[in-house]
Amino acid sequence: MALIKSISGIRGTIGGKVGEGLTPVDIVKFTSAYGSWLVEKTKNPKVIVGRDARISGEMVSSLVIGTLQGLGIDVIDLGLSTTPTVELAVPLEKAGGGIILTASHNPIQWNALKLLNDSGEFISDDEGKVILEKAEKEAFTFAEVRKLGSYTYIDDYIDRHVKHVLDLELVDKEAIAARNFSVVIDCVNSTGGIALPKLLRALGVEVIEEMYCTPNGDFPHNPEPLPENLRDISSKIKKGKFDLGIVVDPDVDRLAFINEDGTPFGEEYTLVAVADYVLSQTPGNTVSNLSSTRALRDVTEKRNGVYNAAAVGEVNVVNKMKETDAVIGGEGNGGVIYPASHYGRDALVGIGLFLTHLAKFGKSISHLRRTYPSYYISKNKIELTEEINVDEVLQEIKSKYKKQPINDIDGIKIEFDKEWVHLRKSNTEPIIRIYSESESLSTADHLANKIILDIKEVITSAS
């Protein structure tokens, strides 16, 4: 069993002993800490709660909602929802915060509480630390019987979310409908199965082949939208006559596309393509995290914008976007953040923008992909023994490559012309994760292996 407490929330595997898994006791404890923090911030606290379709979702939701009411907090329950839908609902309902019950791309045995502030954005590092401290001290005071929080259920927020996408200035329903796209979707039997068909029909897409769209939480494959997990939809597209495939993760904040021949468009290139379209209409700056493809920088500079890199983590990307007044940003895992909508990864917004781009491009999705520079990312890790000081190892690597451009806001990223390698230490294990990118996968692998040898040399010298 696993239980991971972080500044952005709590996630873990369902069951087991208290403190070792995501048990009912742990759920109540952490919800109490968040609710208590919220009560201190506002006189009339209100929280939006929504969940993906995980098997454990109903149980977790009942515990979270009851605990919030017990603290005197009014609850608006969106039921089966998506992460970006809850993020949109928080400011619209003038709530003090929100809790999204989802473990995102994690397997079926996992669930989590993602915590939002009153802007519908993930809480800050400092706020997260305060909540963790409250949970540790169990510093909660519950409401008396006549001061319990109220409960309201709203079941149409996904419809409101769809309308929100259609109302965006850069989403062109007429252009999309005119292309008469035929689409296959894989929603991994979660809430994307509710949201994507509604959105696509509203955008004028009439031919929709639905795969795994029953929101029962029975994931038919690993829910992370990576090529190795998408063989079924790729096979379906190869056998039929479809223009593209669309894949989302269980909480619908990550987005991937499949080409008309069944090959992956590339999860890293979801943001690249959307950014290219947005920049063509509204010139400006972009942001992604340090481990995302260089292609976004290339596209941005081609459009006369400025690209900036942020530390890994959605909250860090959002902060950098605000700091640099970016018009589009996100993460290379298929997370599109479009400030004209809201500051959160949103697959529905991404679909609206991407389909508009593809419709106006006028050719196939694979042809669109070929218009962008091709880079390949190699992901590796090196496991170290407990006695090794990981920070000292990283410092030695930084010193070794001091003549190269280096970004150290989150681990160490070393640039070699258009190639780069990013080293990050794990917060929970003696592991260094190594991401490298080049114009060929073999070169990216070679670059990663070179750095791994450097790390081993540093360790040998130190010992």
C-alpha positions as CSV (number, residue, x, y, z in Angstrom):
1,M,0.0,0.0,0.0
2,A,1.1,3.6,-0.6
3,L,0.2,7.0,0.8
4,I,1.9,10.1,-0.6
5,K,1.3,13.4,1.2
6,S,2.4,16.5,-0.8
7,I,1.7,20.2,-0.9
8,S,-0.8,19.7,-3.7
9,G,-2.9,17.0,-2.0
10,I,-2.9,13.4,-0.9
11,R,-2.9,10.3,-3.0
12,G,-2.5,6.7,-2.4
13,T,-3.8,3.2,-2.9
14,I,-7.2,2.3,-1.4
15,G,-7.3,0.2,1.7
16,G,-4.7,-1.1,4.1
17,K,-3.6,0.3,7.5
18,V,-4.2,3.9,8.6
19,G,-1.2,6.0,7.4
20,E,-0.1,3.3,5.0
21,G,-2.8,3.6,2.3
22,L,-5.6,5.9,1.4
23,T,-8.0,4.7,4.1
24,P,-11.2,6.4,5.2
25,V,-9.3,7.8,8.3
26,D,-6.7,9.4,6.1
27,I,-9.3,10.8,3.8
28,V,-11.2,12.4,6.7
29,K,-8.0,13.7,8.3
30,F,-6.6,15.4,5.2
31,T,-10.0,16.8,4.2
32,S,-10.4,18.2,7.8
33,A,-7.0,19.9,7.4
34,Y,-8.0,21.5,4.1
35,G,-11.4,22.5,5.4
36,S,-10.0,24.0,8.6
37,W,-7.5,26.1,6.6
38,L,-10.4,27.3,4.4
39,V,-12.6,28.2,7.4
40,E,-9.8,30.4,8.7
41,K,-9.6,32.2,5.3
42,T,-13.2,33.1,4.7
43,K,-16.4,33.8,6.7
44,N,-18.8,31.8,4.5
45,P,-16.7,28.9,3.1
46,K,-18.0,26.9,0.2
47,V,-16.3,24.1,-1.6
48,I,-16.8,22.5,-5.0
49,V,-16.4,18.7,-5.1
50,G,-16.1,16.6,-8.3
51,R,-14.7,13.1,-9.1
52,D,-13.6,10.9,-11.9
53,A,-15.2,7.5,-12.4
54,R,-12.9,5.4,-10.3
55,I,-14.5,2.5,-8.4
56,S,-13.5,4.1,-5.1
57,G,-14.8,7.5,-6.1
58,E,-18.3,7.2,-4.5
59,M,-16.8,6.1,-1.2
60,V,-14.1,8.8,-1.1
61,S,-16.7,11.5,-2.2
62,S,-19.1,10.6,0.6
63,L,-16.3,10.9,3.2
64,V,-15.0,14.2,1.8
65,I,-18.4,15.8,1.5
66,G,-19.5,14.7,5.0
67,T,-16.3,16.0,6.6
68,L,-16.6,19.4,4.9
69,Q,-20.2,19.7,6.1
70,G,-19.0,18.7,9.6
71,L,-16.7,21.7,9.5
72,G,-19.6,24.0,8.7
73,I,-18.7,24.3,5.0
74,D,-21.3,24.4,2.3
75,V,-20.7,21.8,-0.4
76,I,-21.6,21.9,-4.1
77,D,-21.2,18.4,-5.5
78,L,-20.7,18.1,-9.3
79,G,-20.7,14.3,-9.1
80,L,-19.0,12.6,-12.0
81,S,-16.9,15.5,-13.5
82,T,-13.5,16.4,-14.8
83,T,-10.6,18.2,-13.2
84,P,-10.9,21.3,-15.5
85,T,-14.7,21.3,-15.0
86,V,-14.2,21.7,-11.2
87,E,-11.5,24.3,-11.8
88,L,-14.0,26.4,-13.9
89,A,-16.8,25.9,-11.4
90,V,-15.0,27.3,-8.3
91,P,-14.9,31.0,-9.4
92,L,-18.2,30.7,-11.2
93,E,-19.9,29.6,-7.9
94,K,-17.8,32.1,-5.9
95,A,-16.5,29.2,-3.8
96,G,-13.5,29.3,-1.5
97,G,-11.9,26.3,-3.0
98,G,-12.4,22.9,-4.6
99,I,-11.5,19.3,-4.2
100,I,-11.1,17.0,-7.2
101,L,-11.2,13.3,-6.4
102,T,-8.9,11.7,-8.9
103,A,-5.5,10.0,-9.1
104,S,-5.2,11.2,-12.7
105,H,-3.3,8.7,-14.8
106,N,-2.6,6.3,-11.9
107,P,-4.0,2.8,-12.1
108,I,-7.4,1.7,-10.7
109,Q,-6.3,1.0,-7.1
110,W,-5.2,4.7,-6.6
111,N,-7.3,7.7,-5.7
112,A,-6.4,11.2,-4.6
113,L,-7.6,14.6,-3.3
114,K,-6.4,17.5,-5.5
115,L,-6.8,20.8,-3.7
116,L,-7.8,24.1,-5.3
117,N,-7.9,27.7,-4.1
118,D,-10.7,30.3,-4.7
119,S,-9.4,30.9,-8.2
120,G,-9.9,27.3,-9.2
121,E,-6.1,26.8,-9.3
122,F,-3.9,24.4,-7.4
123,I,-2.9,25.7,-4.0
124,S,0.5,27.2,-3.5
125,D,3.5,25.6,-1.9
126,D,3.1,27.7,1.3
127,E,-0.6,26.9,1.5
128,G,0.1,23.2,1.0
129,K,2.6,23.2,3.9
130,V,0.1,24.8,6.2
131,I,-2.5,22.2,5.4
132,L,0.1,19.4,5.9
133,E,1.0,20.8,9.3
134,K,-2.7,21.0,10.3
135,A,-3.2,17.4,9.3
136,E,-0.1,16.3,11.3
137,K,-1.3,18.1,14.4
138,E,-5.0,17.2,13.8
139,A,-5.8,20.9,14.5
140,F,-9.5,20.6,13.7
141,T,-12.6,22.1,15.3
142,F,-15.9,20.8,13.9
143,A,-19.2,22.7,13.7
144,E,-22.2,22.4,16.1
145,V,-25.3,20.7,14.8
146,R,-27.1,23.9,13.8
147,K,-24.0,25.2,12.0
148,L,-23.4,22.2,9.7
149,G,-22.7,22.9,6.1
150,S,-25.3,22.6,3.4
151,Y,-25.3,20.2,0.4
152,T,-26.2,21.1,-3.2
153,Y,-25.9,18.8,-6.2
154,I,-25.5,20.2,-9.7
155,D,-25.5,17.8,-12.5
156,D,-25.0,19.9,-15.6
157,Y,-21.5,21.4,-15.2
158,I,-20.0,19.4,-17.9
159,D,-22.6,20.9,-20.3
160,R,-21.6,24.4,-19.0
161,H,-18.0,23.5,-19.6
162,V,-18.8,22.5,-23.2
163,K,-20.6,25.8,-23.8
164,H,-17.5,27.6,-22.3
165,V,-15.3,25.9,-24.9
166,L,-17.6,26.8,-27.8
167,D,-17.7,30.4,-26.6
168,L,-13.9,30.8,-26.8
169,E,-12.9,33.3,-29.5
170,L,-10.4,31.0,-31.1
171,V,-12.7,27.9,-31.3
172,D,-14.4,27.9,-34.7
173,K,-17.3,25.5,-34.7
174,E,-18.2,26.3,-38.3
175,A,-14.8,25.5,-39.5
176,I,-14.7,22.2,-37.6
177,A,-18.2,21.2,-38.8
178,A,-17.3,22.0,-42.4
179,R,-14.4,19.5,-42.3
180,N,-16.8,16.7,-41.4
181,F,-14.2,14.9,-39.3
182,S,-14.7,11.2,-38.4
183,V,-13.2,10.6,-35.0
184,V,-12.4,7.7,-32.7
185,I,-12.2,8.5,-28.9
186,D,-10.8,6.5,-26.0
187,C,-11.9,7.7,-22.6
188,V,-10.7,4.8,-20.5
189,N,-14.1,4.3,-19.0
190,S,-14.0,7.5,-17.0
191,T,-15.6,10.9,-17.2
192,G,-14.2,11.7,-20.6
193,G,-16.8,9.3,-21.8
194,I,-19.4,11.8,-20.7
195,A,-17.6,15.0,-21.7
196,L,-16.0,14.2,-25.1
197,P,-19.1,13.0,-27.0
198,K,-21.0,16.1,-25.8
199,L,-18.2,18.4,-26.9
200,L,-17.6,16.8,-30.2
201,R,-21.3,16.8,-31.2
202,A,-21.5,20.5,-30.1
203,L,-18.6,21.2,-32.4
204,G,-20.4,19.6,-35.3
205,V,-18.5,16.3,-35.4
206,E,-21.1,13.7,-36.4
207,V,-19.0,10.6,-36.9
208,I,-17.8,9.5,-33.4
209,E,-16.6,6.0,-32.7
210,E,-16.7,5.6,-28.9
211,M,-14.2,3.3,-27.2
212,Y,-14.3,2.8,-23.4
213,C,-16.8,5.6,-22.8
214,T,-18.8,3.9,-20.0
215,P,-17.9,5.9,-16.9
216,N,-17.7,2.8,-14.5
217,G,-14.0,3.2,-13.6
218,D,-13.1,-0.2,-15.0
219,F,-10.0,0.9,-16.9
220,P,-9.4,-1.4,-19.9
221,H,-5.7,-0.5,-20.1
222,N,-3.1,1.5,-18.2
223,P,-4.9,4.9,-18.1
224,E,-1.8,7.0,-18.9
225,P,-2.2,8.2,-22.6
226,L,1.1,6.9,-23.8
227,P,1.6,5.1,-27.1
228,E,2.3,1.7,-25.5
229,N,-1.2,1.9,-23.8
230,L,-3.1,2.9,-26.9
231,R,-2.8,-0.1,-29.1
232,D,-6.6,-0.7,-29.2
233,I,-7.5,2.8,-30.6
234,S,-4.5,2.7,-33.0
235,S,-5.7,-0.7,-34.3
236,K,-9.3,0.7,-34.7
237,I,-8.0,3.6,-36.7
238,K,-5.8,1.5,-39.0
239,K,-8.8,-0.8,-39.8
240,G,-11.2,2.1,-40.5
241,K,-11.4,5.4,-42.3
242,F,-11.0,7.9,-39.6
243,D,-9.4,11.4,-39.6
244,L,-7.9,11.1,-36.2
245,G,-8.2,9.6,-32.7
246,I,-8.5,11.5,-29.4
247,V,-7.4,10.1,-26.0
248,V,-7.8,11.5,-22.5
249,D,-6.8,10.3,-19.1
250,P,-9.4,9.6,-16.3
251,D,-9.8,13.2,-15.1
252,V,-9.6,14.7,-18.6
253,D,-6.7,17.2,-18.1
254,R,-4.3,15.3,-20.4
255,L,-4.8,15.0,-24.1
256,A,-3.2,12.9,-26.9
257,F,-4.0,12.5,-30.6
258,I,-3.7,9.6,-33.0
259,N,-2.9,10.1,-36.7
260,E,-5.2,8.9,-39.5
261,D,-2.8,5.9,-40.1
262,G,-2.9,4.8,-36.4
263,T,0.5,6.3,-35.4
264,P,0.8,8.6,-32.4
265,F,0.7,12.3,-33.1
266,G,3.0,12.5,-30.0
267,E,1.8,13.5,-26.6
268,E,4.6,16.1,-26.4
269,Y,3.2,17.7,-29.6
270,T,-0.3,18.3,-28.3
271,L,0.8,21.5,-26.7
272,V,3.1,22.4,-29.6
273,A,0.3,22.3,-32.2
274,V,-2.2,24.1,-30.0
275,A,0.4,26.8,-29.2
276,D,1.2,27.2,-32.9
277,Y,-2.4,27.9,-33.6
278,V,-2.9,30.3,-30.6
279,L,0.3,32.2,-31.5
280,S,-0.8,32.6,-35.1
281,Q,-3.9,34.4,-33.8
282,T,-2.7,36.1,-30.7
283,P,1.1,36.6,-30.7
284,G,2.8,36.4,-27.3
285,N,4.9,34.2,-25.0
286,T,4.8,30.6,-24.0
287,V,5.8,28.4,-21.1
288,S,6.3,24.7,-20.5
289,N,8.3,22.8,-17.9
290,L,11.9,21.9,-18.1
291,S,11.3,18.3,-19.1
292,S,9.1,19.2,-22.1
293,T,10.2,19.2,-25.8
294,R,12.2,22.0,-27.3
295,A,9.7,22.1,-30.2
296,L,7.6,24.6,-28.2
297,R,10.5,27.0,-28.0
298,D,11.1,26.6,-31.8
299,V,7.5,27.3,-32.6
300,T,7.3,30.2,-30.3
301,E,10.5,31.9,-31.6
302,K,9.3,31.3,-35.2
303,R,6.2,33.3,-34.2
304,N,8.4,36.0,-32.7
305,G,7.4,35.2,-29.1
306,V,9.5,34.4,-26.1
307,Y,9.6,30.9,-24.5
308,N,10.3,30.4,-20.8
309,A,10.8,27.2,-18.9
310,A,9.3,26.5,-15.5
311,A,10.0,23.9,-12.8
312,V,8.1,20.7,-13.2
313,G,4.6,20.8,-11.7
314,E,1.4,22.5,-13.0
315,V,1.4,25.2,-10.3
316,N,5.0,26.2,-11.3
317,V,4.0,26.4,-15.0
318,V,1.0,28.6,-14.1
319,N,3.1,30.9,-11.9
320,K,5.7,31.4,-14.7
321,M,2.8,32.0,-17.3
322,K,1.5,34.7,-15.1
323,E,4.9,36.2,-14.5
324,T,5.7,36.3,-18.3
325,D,2.2,37.1,-19.5
326,A,2.1,33.9,-21.6
327,V,-0.8,33.4,-24.0
328,I,-0.5,29.6,-24.0
329,G,1.5,27.1,-22.0
330,G,1.3,23.7,-20.3
331,E,3.2,20.5,-20.0
332,G,4.6,18.0,-22.5
333,N,2.4,15.3,-21.0
334,G,-0.5,16.6,-23.1
335,G,-1.5,19.3,-20.7
336,V,-2.8,22.5,-22.4
337,I,-3.2,25.6,-20.3
338,Y,-5.0,28.4,-22.1
339,P,-5.3,31.6,-19.9
340,A,-8.1,33.0,-22.0
341,S,-10.1,30.1,-20.6
342,H,-8.6,29.4,-17.2
343,Y,-5.2,28.5,-15.6
344,G,-5.5,24.8,-15.6
345,R,-4.8,21.9,-17.9
346,D,-7.9,21.3,-19.9
347,A,-8.3,18.6,-22.5
348,L,-11.7,19.9,-23.7
349,V,-10.3,23.4,-24.4
350,G,-7.3,21.6,-26.1
351,I,-9.7,19.7,-28.3
352,G,-11.6,22.8,-29.4
353,L,-8.4,24.6,-30.3
354,F,-6.7,21.7,-31.9
355,L,-9.7,20.8,-34.1
356,T,-10.0,24.4,-35.2
357,H,-6.3,24.4,-36.1
358,L,-6.6,21.1,-38.0
359,A,-9.8,22.3,-39.8
360,K,-8.2,25.5,-41.0
361,F,-5.0,23.7,-41.9
362,G,-7.0,21.8,-44.4
363,K,-4.9,18.7,-44.7
364,S,-4.4,15.5,-42.7
365,I,-3.3,15.3,-39.0
366,S,-0.1,13.5,-40.0
367,H,0.7,16.2,-42.5
368,L,0.2,18.8,-39.7
369,R,2.6,16.8,-37.5
370,R,5.3,16.9,-40.2
371,T,5.2,20.7,-40.2
372,Y,6.8,20.7,-36.7
373,P,10.4,19.9,-35.8
374,S,10.9,16.3,-34.7
375,Y,12.6,15.7,-31.4
376,Y,12.7,12.5,-29.3
377,I,12.8,12.3,-25.5
378,S,14.6,9.5,-23.7
379,K,13.5,8.8,-20.1
380,N,15.9,7.1,-17.7
381,K,16.8,6.9,-14.1
382,I,19.7,5.8,-11.9
383,E,19.2,4.3,-8.5
384,L,21.7,5.2,-5.8
385,T,22.4,3.8,-2.4
386,E,21.0,5.6,0.7
387,E,24.4,7.0,1.8
388,I,25.1,8.9,-1.4
389,N,24.3,12.6,-1.2
390,V,22.3,13.2,-4.3
391,D,22.6,17.0,-4.1
392,E,26.4,16.8,-4.1
393,V,26.3,14.5,-7.1
394,L,24.2,16.9,-9.1
395,Q,26.5,19.8,-8.1
396,E,29.5,17.9,-9.4
397,I,27.7,17.3,-12.7
398,K,26.8,21.0,-12.9
399,S,30.4,21.9,-12.3
400,K,31.6,19.5,-15.0
401,Y,29.3,21.1,-17.6
402,K,29.7,24.7,-16.4
403,K,30.6,25.9,-19.9
404,Q,27.2,24.8,-21.2
405,P,23.9,26.8,-20.7
406,I,22.5,25.4,-17.4
407,N,19.1,25.9,-15.7
408,D,19.0,24.9,-12.1
409,I,15.5,26.0,-10.9
410,D,14.5,22.3,-10.7
411,G,17.4,19.9,-10.6
412,I,19.8,20.6,-13.5
413,K,19.1,21.1,-17.1
414,I,22.1,21.2,-19.4
415,E,21.7,22.4,-23.0
416,F,23.9,21.3,-26.0
417,D,22.7,23.4,-28.9
418,K,19.3,21.8,-29.7
419,E,19.9,18.8,-27.4
420,W,19.4,18.8,-23.7
421,V,19.5,16.6,-20.6
422,H,17.5,17.2,-17.4
423,L,18.4,15.6,-14.1
424,R,15.9,15.7,-11.2
425,K,16.2,13.9,-7.9
426,S,13.3,12.0,-6.4
427,N,11.8,13.5,-3.2
428,T,11.1,10.1,-1.8
429,E,13.8,7.8,-3.0
430,P,17.6,7.9,-3.7
431,I,17.0,8.2,-7.5
432,I,18.0,10.6,-10.1
433,R,15.6,10.8,-13.1
434,I,17.3,11.6,-16.4
435,Y,15.4,13.1,-19.3
436,S,17.2,13.8,-22.6
437,E,16.1,15.1,-26.0
438,S,17.6,15.1,-29.4
439,E,16.6,14.9,-33.1
440,S,16.9,11.1,-32.9
441,L,16.0,8.6,-30.2
442,S,19.4,6.9,-30.4
443,T,21.2,10.2,-29.9
444,A,18.9,11.0,-26.9
445,D,19.7,7.6,-25.4
446,H,23.4,8.1,-26.0
447,L,23.3,11.5,-24.3
448,A,21.5,10.0,-21.3
449,N,24.0,7.2,-21.1
450,K,26.8,9.6,-21.2
451,I,25.4,11.5,-18.2
452,I,24.8,8.2,-16.3
453,L,28.5,7.3,-16.8
454,D,29.4,10.8,-15.5
455,I,27.3,10.3,-12.4
456,K,28.9,6.9,-11.8
457,E,32.3,8.5,-12.2
458,V,31.4,11.1,-9.6
459,I,30.2,8.5,-7.1
460,T,33.4,6.4,-7.6
461,S,35.6,9.4,-7.1
462,A,33.8,10.4,-4.0
463,S,34.1,6.9,-2.5
